[in-house]
Amino acid sequence: SRYIIVAPKTLSRSDQNSMILLNRNLFKADTVEDLSASAMAVLTRGGAKSPAADGDLLVIRVQSTSGKNFFLASFHGDTNGLATIPVVKAVREVYNERNSAKPAT
């Protein structure tokens, strides 16, 4: 197949899922790291009810064939857009956490 298909580990009950297609010529399949659970954990921190359901949010980190790292997200938003801001904030927090780690000395 021409594409690496990345789908949520837990699919939506409403059958509306986010997915990411990666061109095999541009990305290394063995470097795909699913960070969706980390973003969902941010959304439910402190016992909050998540504005995103299973399958709505897919967050990955992947390396290109040229060695560059990419952080990608796909979000199946709600009709009124009420979940967009908290989801984008959660994705940004996971991005910052993953990119702020200092190298071991």
C-alpha positions in Angstrom: 0.0 0.0 0.0 1.1 3.5 -0.7 0.1 4.8 2.7 0.6 4.1 6.3 -2.8 4.2 7.9 -2.9 5.4 11.5 -6.2 5.0 13.2 -7.3 5.3 16.9 -6.7 2.2 19.1 -10.3 2.6 20.4 -12.9 3.4 17.8 -15.8 5.7 18.2 -19.3 4.3 19.0 -20.7 6.8 16.5 -18.5 5.4 13.7 -16.8 8.8 13.2 -13.1 8.4 13.7 -10.0 10.5 13.1 -7.2 9.0 11.1 -3.9 10.0 9.5 -2.5 8.7 6.2 1.2 8.9 5.8 3.0 8.5 2.5 5.3 5.5 2.9 7.9 7.3 0.7 8.0 10.2 3.1 7.6 8.6 6.6 9.0 5.6 8.5 6.2 3.3 9.6 8.3 1.9 12.5 8.6 5.3 14.1 4.9 6.0 14.6 4.2 6.7 18.3 0.6 7.1 19.3 0.2 9.9 21.9 -3.6 10.0 21.9 -3.9 8.6 25.4 -1.6 11.3 26.7 -3.8 14.0 25.2 -7.0 12.4 26.5 -5.4 12.2 29.9 -4.8 15.9 29.9 -8.5 16.4 28.9 -9.7 14.3 31.9 -7.2 15.6 34.4 -8.8 16.3 37.8 -11.8 14.1 37.0 -13.0 16.4 34.2 -15.4 15.0 31.6 -13.5 14.8 28.3 -15.1 16.9 25.4 -13.6 14.3 23.0 -14.9 10.7 22.8 -13.0 7.6 21.8 -11.9 7.9 18.2 -12.3 11.7 18.0 -8.7 12.5 18.6 -5.6 11.0 17.1 -2.1 12.4 18.1 1.1 10.9 16.8 4.8 11.5 16.5 6.6 10.1 13.5 9.9 10.5 11.8 10.3 11.2 8.1 12.6 9.3 5.8 15.0 12.3 5.9 15.2 12.0 9.7 12.9 15.0 10.7 10.4 14.5 13.5 6.8 15.4 13.0 4.0 15.8 15.6 0.6 15.4 13.9 -3.0 15.4 15.2 -6.4 14.7 13.7 -9.5 15.8 15.5 -13.1 15.0 14.7 -14.7 18.0 16.4 -18.2 18.6 17.6 -20.8 20.5 15.7 -20.7 23.6 17.8 -17.0 23.7 18.1 -17.1 23.7 21.9 -14.4 21.0 22.2 -11.9 22.6 19.9 -10.2 24.9 22.3 -9.7 22.3 25.1 -8.5 19.7 22.6 -6.0 22.1 20.9 -4.7 23.1 24.4 -4.3 19.4 25.4 -2.5 18.6 22.1 -0.3 21.6 22.6 0.5 20.5 26.2 1.5 17.0 25.0 3.6 18.5 22.3 5.4 20.8 24.9 5.9 17.9 27.3 7.5 15.7 24.5 9.7 18.5 23.2 10.9 20.0 26.5 12.8 16.9 27.7 16.4 17.7 28.3 19.0 15.3 27.1 20.6 13.1 29.7 24.0 14.2 30.9 
